[in-house]
Amino acid sequence: MAARITVVKHVHCALLITKLSCLSSGIRRCTALSFSVYRREFTSKRVRRKFIDFFREGYGHRVVPSSSVRPRGDPSLLFVNAGMNQFKPILLGCADPRSEMVSYRRVVNSQKCVRAGGKHNDLQDVGKDVYHHTFFEMLGNWSFGDYFKVEACAMAWRLLTEEYGIPAQRLYVSYFSGDPANGLPADEETRDIWLSMGLRADHVLPFGMKDNFWEMGETGPCGPCTEIHYDHIGNRNAALLVNADSPDVVEIWNLVFMQYNRESNGSLRALPQCSVDTGMGLERLVTVLQGKRSNYDTDLFTPLLSAIHQCSKAPAYQGRTGAADVAQLDMAYRVVADHIRTICVCIADGVYPGMAGAELVLRRILRRAVRFSTEVLQAPEGALASLVPTVAHLLGDAYPELNTESDRIMDLINQNEAHFLSSLKQGRRVIDRTLSNMDENSSFFPASVAWSLYRNLGFPLDLIDLMLEEKGKIVDKKEMKVLEDEYEKLGLQSEEDEGEKLDQLDLHSLAELQRQRVPHTDDSPKYCYSVGSDGQYVFEPCKASVLALYCDGALVSEVRQGQHCAVILDQTSFYAEQGGQANDQGYFTKDGLQDVLFPVKCVRLAGGYVVHKVTAAETLRTGDQVHLHVDEAWRLGCMINHTATHVLNFALRELLGPIVSQRGSHCSANRLRFDFSVKGTLTVSELQKVEELVLNIIRQNADVHVEEVPLSSAKQIAGLRTVDELYPDPVRVVSVAVPVSDLLASERAEQTSVELCCGTHLLRTGAIRDFVVVSERQMMKGVCRIVAFTGDDAIKAREAGQALQEELESLEARMGLSNTLSIQEAKRLSKEVGHLINAVDITPMPQWKRLELQTRLKAMLKSSNNSIRKLEIKEAALKAKELLDKHSNKPVVVDLIQTDSISVLMKTVVQLSKSTPKSLVMLFSHWESSGKLLCACLVPKGSTGGSAIEWALSVCSRLGGNAEGAKDTAKGVGNAVKVEDVAEILHWAEEFAHNKIRNVPRTD
């Protein structure tokens, strides 16, 4: 590794070490009084600024701003969890050669990080101790192919001991002790560097993979690291407390020497260049410099804790933990203080509370903060949002987006808090009621109830566990796993298949309903929604009467707990599956029993009745009054995608002409699917134009007009889009931008989308936000299917496509040097092309970009294979010439050559045979590292007594291997660990040729 460091760097580092050595005695004489002076001076803002200035001004590092906590184009991460995330393309050698990033050599910054999901997940530890956080700032300096271990250690030591004034005798360093299982040696180089800088041997300590081999996730850049630990007590030898989970000796800085990439199969692969990635948590460093024992006692948190106290009814924060924190008041302070920082940073960076991925994690963080704020600290509703200005004041200088986005952050917190508090009250009633009905001796809470809380009220499962822990109960995890598996299985089924599970009313039951004069369901409440003053959609509540129950193939007057049934109401706000739009999700509650939830699994139409499939959570009878709760997030997603489907339909017809005819569609909250008739598939240009047409209408934020008119009048509208189905009369007309009344009065077709549709739609197109066609393929001749994403999913698809394009362009640049590549390097690049082809095929991204990348990758793969073939032919020709000079015109040529390619081996056999067409040729190549022996042979046409495949099989089977081929040529592989084995098999192969294939005269 030392060979990677140039002589100049060695000289520079030597000077640094010399300077440190000269100062070491003075540093060790630092008194507690002098260090306390430093403590008074170091505010968190000054600590952050000094770190940046030290590397920028003293060592020529470029200051790169913190990236967003939302990873860009990296599906392996929920959040940015380390400072190096944004530099991953450099570490992997795939940075865009045209980007500024490729010029980075020395970099410094303070990176916003969130660890609340994936491999690095601190969420459940936050609040229990005084040092875990979901959001933290990572101070870091990087070297990308510039300095390495020597300089990194020297600079870190100087900053800590000289600039920050930390007594050297309180610092301990660790280094990687190696790991035979991974084939990794001990990092003795780093150990020797620290010792050469004057550190005592008992302050330089070895540790294994767990502590001193850093990895950012299940996959990604990694390498051995050296950590610097601080002893809060001092004046002792604390070596045994390093990495022992002692609060007295804590890690403050981790210097990672990036040398490898952890592949998806678990193997380690060397990075294109060695780099340095250091990370020092600002919170812990400030704790040390301000002379505190808790991160929450520093000026990063004390203003927040004070603000929390002012808006709550709890006593002031005391810093207690464990059993001493009897009512968990101090834990609640820490949870709220930590979580509000995370919430603010995430929302400012565009991660909003949601239902999947990072958004779902943030939703859980926010709800956990709300619970501790309202229930433990007794803070009023709105208190959480009131902390946002304090966060902005503390962090806004470093991250100005917190200042500009404060209003948006507060609004989102208040909206989510109000919704959750309502759910929280209802959820607690559900839990309390269930507990009261349980056997006192049972410790297991029903998993079905916990699952209903999770799915219908949005309760995080860990929050349910916390609530039950207070009551001495736990959820039956095995039963919960069964429910989760069932839900995932349902999610994998198509929307069409899902609907088949609903028990359809039979003819007799329908007739009975009509005989009893049960009125058809009034489903007009499904259209009762509006946009509030805050721009959010508001869905009106709905109360209904149970008119009929259908269970086990018959109408019944009552169903009991646990029974699956169909429920018919006098009115409903639930949307039944029709018109290509998925049915609503949600639940019922009985009047007077609001804590009992009746989950609605699917909704269908049958003879004018809206049939709700329900699992009874309690006895339900005809005549009961129920309150209907539609899953508003799901409904809004369906509305977005349904309106986007109309706009897409219009865009396709505008672009391709009247040949386009809708053949089917389906939209849910997650995506939209549109089938249409067209000649062939769309080109890249056509896909781009379709997207642009849709995006133009989104940008216009056009009104969506809906009006119910007589069917006969509606059919007179010029340019009306219809499909082959029966429409009701009157019928709903949905028009974008142009009022329906104008369409009815006009005799010419307007350039707009106008359709007959019973679905629920947006009121304005701007709410779609973004639109991306992620798939377009021919279903059958003349019929194509488009799948598209909207909103956040569309944005993520664009980012993924851009990331893969940058990776491709980086690979193209490296392949441009093919004239200087070896066969091994060319094959490695070819393998990279293959991996990239697979990634492009399966990653959701704009379809037009996928097609472009696939075309380029196909050409790259062809070029790569041609280069490899030419290199192999060239190498084979050289080897064949050497063999020809060596063996002249021998009738049997058996020899050993150096190559790791069976292809080169076979090409050499063929080349040699061209020069000696009557000779039998068998060549071997020995892989000493693996003990494998490659074999390739050729038997001239017309030879008697045997064939090439027989020759190869005889040889390889003798070595415990196998072979394949034909009469003329064959190849195979066997095992030959010792060199003696190779010599023996060469002799045996020649003897076989002489004795078995033909009577060849000997020349020896």
TORZA-430263 format. One record per residue (C-alpha): x, y, z; residue in one letter. Coordinates in pm, whole numbers, plus 50000, padded with zeros to 5 digits. Last residue first. Layout:
XYZA ...
This chain:
512184612047099D 510524615346757T 507894588346796R 505884575146502P 502124580146535V 499964549046533N 496644566346555R 494274578846822I 494944553847098K 498664546847137N 500454578247022H 497734601947139A 497404584447476F 501174586047528E 501124623447464E 498334628247717A 500194607147977W 503344627947944H 501414660447982L 499484644748274I 502714636448458E 504204671048414A 500994687048545V 500794663748846D 504404672048932E 503484708848939V 501054700549218K 497384710949245V 496144695548924A 492394694248890N 490734691648551G 489244713648279V 487984708047927G 488274715747559K 487534697847234A 488224699946863T 487964676146564D 485534649246680K 483444672546894A 483604692447219G 483174689847592E 485414680547883A 485254669748246N 487304669948563G 488724645548816G 492234647248670L 491974613648491R 488574626148374S 490344655548211C 492804634448009V 490374607947891S 487694633847818L 490124655047613A 491294625747399W 487764612547347E 486584647447254I 489434651547005A 488724618546833S 490054583046822G 491484554146625G 491894571146290T 492774606446190S 491024618245874G 490484653645996K 493254665546220P 492774661646598V 492654694146798L 493044699747171C 492274723047461A 492924717547835C 492744739748141L 494314727348464L 492834739848790K 494724741249120G 493094774149211S 496184795749263S 498314773849034E 496084779348733W 497834756448482H 497314760448108S 497374730247877F 497774724447505L 496874694147295M 497824692146926V 497744662246690L 499874671546393S 498954669146024K 498034705845978P 501274719146132T 501044756746060S 497244757646074K 497414734646375S 499384760846568L 496684787246509Q 493914763146611V 495664752946933V 496424789447013T 492754798346961K 491804770547203M 494124783747474L 493064819547415V 489424809247466S 490294788547773I 491674820647921S 494084822448214D 497124819747994T 500654806048031Q 501454776547806I 501964739147868L 502734714447591D 501574684247392V 502404683747021V 502034650546845V 503264645246486P 506234668246553K 506824693646277N 508874720046462S 508224716546837H 509894747646979K 509674770846684D 506044760746634L 505344765847004L 506704801246998E 504724809046684K 501554795246842A 502074817347149K 502354848546936L 499324839046727A 497274831347039A 498044865747187E 496924883246871K 493834861646839I 492984868347203E 493404905747162L 491254905646851K 488534885247023R 488594907947328I 488304938847112S 485434923646915N 483664914447240N 484044949947367S 482794965047042S 479744942547048K 479124950447415L 479484987647352M 477084986347058A 474504968347272K 475144992947553L 474455022547327R 471205007947204T 470144997847556Q 470945032847683L 468755049147420E 465925024447479L 466085029747856R 466115067447804K 462915065147599W 461405042747865Q 461965068348139P 463255048848438M 462265018948652P 465384996848675T 465124961748526I 466664964348178D 469114992348261V 470514972248552A 470924941348335N 472734960748064I 474944976248333L 475984942048458H 476834931148105G 478804962948039V 480744956848361E 481564921848237K 482904936547916S 485034960448121L 486454931048314R 487064912247990K 489004941547845A 491084944248162E 491924907148152Q 492754908247782I 495084937647841S 494024972747757L 496074998447564T 494024998847246N 490814997447452S 491315032547593L 487875043247473G 486535016147702M 487265038647997R 485295067347849A 482425044647759E 482295031548117L 481985067048249S 479275073747994E 477395042748105L 477595052348473E 476315087048390E 473425071748197Q 472665048648490L 472455078348728A 470235097548486Q 467825068548458G 467615064848835A 466985102248875E 464195101448619R 462575071548791A 462795089249128K 460965119448986I 458265096948839A 457775079349172D 457525113049345D 454645124449125G 453505101748843T 454545067948708F 453685052448373A 453015018348221V 452245018247849I 450804988147670R 450764983247295C 448214966747066V 448694961846690G 450164927046717K 449964916147075M 451064931147404M 453634953647240Q 455764971347494R 456095004847665E 457475008048018S 458565036048248V 456545064148087V 457255093348322V 454945120548453F 455545148148707D 453545171048937R 450175153448899I 448775180349131A 449205205748850G 446315190148658T 443575207848853R 440425194149021L 441845159149029L 439675130448919H 437345103449050T 436105079048791G 432775077048611C 434205087448275C 433085099747937L 436125116447789E 437505150347687V 441205158147662S 441925190447480T 442515206047141Q 438835214047091E 436835196446822A 434505219046628R 430765223746668E 430945241347001S 428045245547242A 428485211947415L 432225217647443L 431695251947596D 429295237047854S 431895210447936V 434365237548040P 437735235647857V 440975230248051A 440695192248080V 437265176848022S 435455149048208V 431895141648098V 429735122148343R 426795103748190V 423055107648217P 422455080848112D 424925054048205P 427545042447956Y 427865007747803L 431344999047687E 433555001247379D 435625031447465V 434965068247419T 437005099247341R 434945129647243L 436545150346966G 433325168846885A 430705165447160I 427535150147015Q 427895118747227K 427455139847538A 424085152447424S 422715117347376S 424175106347706L 422385133847894P 424845154848094V 426825151248419E 429635176548437E 433305174448526V 435885201048445H 439575195848524V 441195230248549D 444625233648393A 447785235048602N 449555246448282Q 452635227548399R 450665194948400I 449425201748046I 452995207647930N 454125176048111L 451665154747913V 452885168547579L 456505164547691E 455975128147788E 454385120247453V 457205138347270K 459875118347448Q 458095085647374L 457745095547009E 461445103846980S 462505070847136V 460225052246897T 456825038446990L 455995001946931T 454344988546620G 451225001446450K 448965014146723V 446015002446931S 446065012547294F 446614998247641D 447195022147932F 448565013348275R 448825037648563L 450935035848874R 451015034349253N 447645048249364A 445865026149115S 445125030748748C 443975005748488H 443465009448118S 442024991947815G 442004992247438R 442075029647376Q 442285038247007S 445215054946839V 444865055546460I 443255089646501P 446675106446508G 450045096246651L 451025127646843L 447675142746930E 446165108346985R 448985098747220L 448745131747408A 444985128347459F 445285093447605N 448145105447824L 445995133847958V 443215109548040H 445655085948212T 447105115048411A 443605122048545T 443365085848654H 446875086048801N 446245116249019I 442815104049127M 444195069849219C 446935086049428G 444335107949598L 442265077149684R 445265058849831W 446255088750043A 442645093650154E 442105058250280D 438305061050301V 436695060650645H 432955053050643L 430905056950960H 428335029851022V 424725028751142Q 423284994251200D 420014986151029G 421154952250910T 423394937251174R 427114936151246L 428654916651535T 432284926751582E 435434927951369A 433484915951065A 435724910450764T 434374932350488V 433814930450113K 431824961250018H 429124957249752V 427864988649580V 424404979949454Y 423144989149109G 423094953248989G 426414944249140A 429214969649174L 432474961149349R 434494971749654V 437544954749803C 439144947350138K 437114970450361V 438464967050715P 435764967950988F 437374986751277L 436084986851633V 437155017751831D 434245038851711Q 431575018351885L 428665042651915G 427975041851541D 429915013151397K 433255019351229T 433995011550867F 437385007850694Y 439675019450415G 440615011050058Q 439065024849742D 438585004449430N 441095006049146A 440245027848846Q 439835012648501G 436305025448459G 435175004448751Q 436344991749088E 433955006449345A 434785040249497Y 433915042349864F 431905072849974S 428845051550030T 425085053950053Q 422205030950158D 424745004350242L 425334969250113I 427864947550299V 429474915850167A 430764891150426C 433764874050575H 433064862550931Q 435584870051207G 433114885251451Q 429494877251374R 427204884651084V 423534894251107E 420434897850892S 421534873350627V 421414872450248L 422874840150115A 425974825649949G 428084821850261D 427444857650373C 425524887050223Y 424444915450447L 421834941450356A 420734977150425L 423504988250663V 422955025350716S 425485052050618A 427655080550746K 430105098850519C 432855124050591P 433865149250323E 437265145350160F 439585175650172V 442405178349917Y 445345199950021Q 446085234049867G 446235251650204D 442925269250137S 441315235550095G 440795216749770V 437475198549741S 435865164649788Y 432425149549750C 432705127049445Y 432585094949647K 429475109249817P 427565101849490S 427545064649567D 423825061549639D 423345024149665T 420265009849498H 417165009449712P 416064977949895V 412564972349763R 412234939149945Q 411524923549607R 414564941549468Q 416784927549740L 415264893149688E 415964895049315A 419584903649385L 419794874749628S 418314851049375H 420614862649099L 423724857249312D 425544885649482L 429214883649407Q 431514871049681D 434624892149634L 437774872349564K 437504879449191E 438464915449254G 442004907149334E 442484889349002D 441904921648812E 444264941649028E 447004916948960S 448374895849240Q 451644905249405L 449944926849665G 447794897649775L 450904877449848K 452384906550040E 449234908450251Y 449274871250320E 452924872850420D 452234901550659E 449324882650815L 451474851450865V 454264872551014K 451794887551260M 450784852751372E 454394844051438K 455014877351611K 452184873151864D 452144909351981V 453434916152331I 451824924652663K 453034939752991G 450714969652965K 453474995252905E 455024970952659E 451724971752469L 452165008552385M 455785003252285L 454904973452066D 452184993551891I 454775020751827L 457114994851675D 454344983851440L 453915019151307P 450215028451334F 448785038850998G 445165036751111L 444065010250862N 447154989150794R 448944991751126Y 445884992451350L 444404963351154S 447684944251190W 447694949551567A 444094937051585V 444894906051379S 448044899751585A 445974894951899P 448034905952205F 449994877552360F 450624876952736S 447574856452822S 446864850853191N 444414879953211E 442364864852926D 441644892752682M 438454913652660N 439904942852855S 443054941652644L 441024944852324T 439154975052459R 442384991752569D 444094985252235I 441144997852029V 440745028152255R 444455035152214R 444095032851839G 441185057351833Q 443135082852028K 446245077651817L 444315079851491S 443045114451578S 446485124151700L 447925110551376F 445855132351147H 446525163551348A 450235155951367E 450535149650995N 448915182650907Q 450875201951169N 454185187051061I 453485194150694L 452585230250767D 455635235750985M 457985221950722I 456435243050446R 456845274350657D 460455266250742S 461535259250384E 463695290250325T 465355288650667N 466035251250662L 467345255050307E 470165275750456P 472085245050581Y 475205256550765A 473765289450889D 470325273550923G 471395247451176L 470685262851515L 468305290351402H 466445266751167A 466055241551449V 464685268851674T 462305280651401P 461005244551365V 460175239951735L 456655254451694S 455845225551462A 456125201151753L 453995222651980A 451095222951735G 448885200851947E 449585207652312P 452585193452500A 451845168152771Q 455505157252781L 454645120352783V 451445118652577E 451695148652349T 455415151452280S 456235114652311F 453395105452073R 454135133151825V 457825123851808A 456965087551734R 454535099451468R 457205120551303L 459735092351306I 457165068051165R 456295091750880R 460005096650813L 460425058950774V 457425057850538L 458895085850326E 462235067850313A 460585037550153G 456815036750135A 453685053050278M 454565089450314G 456085116650530P 457925140750300Y 461485138250174V 462155170049975G 465395181750133D 463655206750361A 461325178450459I 464255156450559C 466135183450750V 463095194350948C 461985159151035I 465475148751145T 465885179251368R 462395173551511I 463335137351580H 466355144851795D 464725170652020A 461495150452044V 463265118052133V 465625135252377R 462805152652564Y 460815120152567A 463775101552718M 463965129052980D 460315123453071L 460575085653072Q 458345085153379A 461045069853598V 464175083453432D 466455069353703A 465715034253577A 467375041453244G 468465076953167T 468385111153335R 469405143353160G 467345166453384Q 465095183853130Y 462675208353288A 459415195853434P 456655187153187A 453685208853086K 455055215452738S 455715245952518C 458445261352733Q 460085227852806H 460355219852435I 461965253752371A 464515247252648S 465305213052505L 465765228952163L 468085256052298P 470045228752483T 470435207152173F 473305219051954L 474565240452245D 475705208752419T 473925190152701D 472085167152456Y 475365152652335N 475925140152689S 479115138752892R 479995175552852K 483325193752843G 482405217052557Q 485135202452336L 484135166552407V 480405171952351T 481195192752042V 483095163151900L 480235139551976R 477635161351800E 479885169151506L 480285132451426G 483705126951275M 484005109350941G 487055102750731T 487105088850381D 490515082850224V 490835068549877S 492495040249689C 491755038849319Q 489655016749090P 488184999249395L 489154963549471A 486264938949490R 485044922349806L 482534894149787S 479114894649949G 477104885449639N 475814921349608S 479394933649593E 481254950649878R 483604975549715N 487214977149828Y 490115000549908Q 488605029450097M 490855037950389F 488425049150655V 489445073850925L 486855073351202N 486745101651452W 485105105751794I 484915070851938E 483925071052303V 485575061752631V 483525070652940D 480185059052797P 481705024052779S 480445002552495D 483694982052508A 485164995952186N 488005011452390V 487445004152760L 490434980752794L 492765008252672A 491675032152948A 495105038053105N 494605065853358R 494835103853398N 491715109853185G 487985106753259I 486335115052924H 488655091652734D 488505099252364Y 488745074252079H 490315078051736I 489365051151486E 491475035351214T 489655020150922C 489914990950687P 487794993350371G 484384998750221C 482585011049911P 479104996649844G 476784968149931T 474924957750246E 475584992650374G 478265019350430M 480974994750529E 483855001750768W 486364975750880F 487664984751224N 484974976451477D 483134945951349K 485884934451114M 488534930751387G 490314952451641F 493964961551711P 494974988851965L 497395018351957V 497285035252301H 499315007552468D 502055013252209A 502425049552311R 501785074852036L 504895092551909G 504035098351543M 506015067451443S 503645046451656L 500645060051468W 502215052651129I 503305017851241D 499725008351329R 498495021850996T 500985000450807E 500154970251021E 496694968850869D 496194931950939A 495634910350633P 492254904950461L 491374871450300G 487734875350397N 487804845850636A 491364855050737P 490254888650884D 492804915050974G 493644934251293S 492294967351166F 493524997551367Y 492505014951686S 493585048351827V 493475061452181Y 493275097952290L 493285111252646R 497075113552657Q 496985136552355A 495135163852544P 492485179252311I 493535213952203G 491065217751914Y 493695231951678E 496745214551823E 495585180451952T 492575173151738L 493615190651418L 497215178251437R 496165142151493W 493755142751202A 496335157850969M 498965131751060A 496575102351026C 495345113150684A 498875121350565E 500195086550642V 497125067350529K 496525081650183F 497105113649992Y 495755118349639D 493705091149466G 490475106049599F 491285120949938S 488425129750164W 487755150850471N 484695146850688G 482465162750949L 479315141850973M 476275159851103E 473585139751278F 469995129151229F 468585096951378T 470625102051692H 472285080951963H 474415098652228Y 472495103952551V 470805070352593D 467245057052564K 466115086652357G 467235072952022V 468025035952037D 465005025051830Q 465865048751545L 469585040951515D 469465022451183N 472655016650984H 471784985350783K 468544999050637G 466535026350804G 466835054551054A 470355067351015R 470075102150866V 473105122550763C 473695159250678K 477285162850560Q 479875187750683S 482515192350419N 486075186350300V 487505175049967V 490935167149826R 491185152249478R 487955162349308Y 488395168648934S 486115139448841V 483305155749037M 483125185848808E 481395164248552S 482525155848199R 484095122548294P 480825112548465D 481875094048778A 482135056348745C 485365049148928G 483605032549219L 485085056849471L 484305086049242I 480725074749187P 480325070249566K 481145106549637F 477605116149736Q 477495087649985N 480865096250143M 479505117450424G 477485089050565A 473855078750604N 472245094850300V 468765080650331F 466815050350206L 469915035950043L 470535007749792S 468345024649530P 470985051249462D 469805076149197G 470115106149426R 470055097149792P 467645118849995R 469645134350276V 470465162150030S 474145167349962S 476355187550192S 478335214450015P 481795206749876V 484705226350022V 487855218749822R 490835208450030H 494105227349997G 495805215050312Y 495925243750557G 493255267050423E 490625241950319R 491465214450567F 491615236250876F 488885259750750D 486285232050732I 487085218751080F 487265253851223K 483785262051085R 482145231551240R 483745237751579V 482875274651560R 479195267051493K 479125241851776S 480515267552018T 484115261752117F 485465290052329E 484435277752673R 485895243552604R 489205257752490Y 489585274552829V 488715241352992S 491605225752803F 493995251052953S 492685243253304L 492885205553255A 496505210253173T 498205204652839C 501605188952914R 500995161152659R 500695187452389I 504025202352482G 505695168452465S 504075161452131S 505035194451970L 508345183251835C 506875149651736S 503995166851562L 506375188251362K 508405158051267T 505245139551169I 504145168150946L 507575170850788L 507605133650726A 504175136750566C 505405162150317H 508485141150242V 506385109750197H 503955129049976K 506795139849754V 508085104249735V 504705092449610T 502265071449805I 500895041049627R 503925020749716A 502895023450079A 500005000050000M 
